[in-house]
């Protein structure tokens, strides 16, 4: 959530290339990703953003646009709806008629 909130507010982000942030951010386009548990890489990325105003602004703008395009609730709900509809359609295509069981009375 913190990454998405930062993106929504137009911040340039640095995050570990692991888990949620790695799935959300695109390195060098919407943020900077650094190897997990690498404090030197983290420091270098933060310094890079502090020193490079153009990069900081470009990452922030791209992140803000990306979060509005892909990560706001209406978009997530629509994506989930599509996934569910595709799953139901796939299940319907694979349905095999069940044999009718005959009872002793039949």
N, C-alpha and C positions, 0 to 999 in steps of 0.2 A: 504494500500500500504506500509506503513512504516514497518509493521510486515513482509511482504513478502520480502522487501528489506533487512531488517536485517537478515532474514533467508538466503537469497541468499549470503550475505557477511559472513556467518558463525559466526554470533553472538548468544550468549546465551541471550534469551529474557525473560522479565517479563512483563506481561500484565494483564489488567482487564479481568475477566471471563465474558465478555459481548460483544455482537455484533461480528464484524469481527474477532478480535483476538481469541475469544472463538471458532469460527468456524474453524480457521486455525491451531491454536496451540493445541497440545495434552499435557495436564498437565503431567509433570515429564518425558515426552519422547522428545518433541521438544521445550519445554519451560516451564515456570512456570506461572500458572494462579492464580490470587488473587481475592478475592471478590471486587466488585466495591466499590469505595469510602472508602476503608479501608487502610488508610495510614500506619497503623502498620503492616498489612500483606504485603504491598508493601515493606516497609523497611526491614522486616524480609527476604523476598524473595531475595532482592538485596544483603543483607549481606550474605545470604546463598551462592549465586553465587560467591561473592567476596572471601569467605573463602574456598570454595570447588572447587578446580581447576579441579578435575576429573569430577564432575557433570557439571561444566561449559563447559568443552570440549565435553562431551558426548551429552549434549543438543544442542550445536552449530553444531556438526557433524550431528546429526539426523535431525536438522532443515534444514541444507543445502541440505541434501539428499532428504528430503521431498519436499522442494520447487522445486527442479529440477524434481522430479517425478510427482508432482501433480499440480503445480501452474504456470509453465511457459506458455506463450501464445500458443505455438503449442499444448500443452496438453489440455489447456482450450478450444481451438477451436475444437479439436477432441471430447472432452466431450460434447460440445454444439451440434456438428453435430450429435452425437449419440442420444442425447435427442430429437432433431428435427426429425430425421428419425423414432425413436420409436413413437413419437406423430403422425406423418403422417400415419404410418402403423396402429396404433390403430384407427385413424379416418377412414381409408379405411375399416377396419374390421367392423366398426359400421355403415357403409353407408347402408341406407335403400332406395330401389328404390322409386323415387318420382312418384306418379300417374300422368298419362298423362291427362291433362285437355282437355276436348272436348269443342269445340266452337259450336255455333249455326249452323255454316256453315258445320260442319262435319257430 
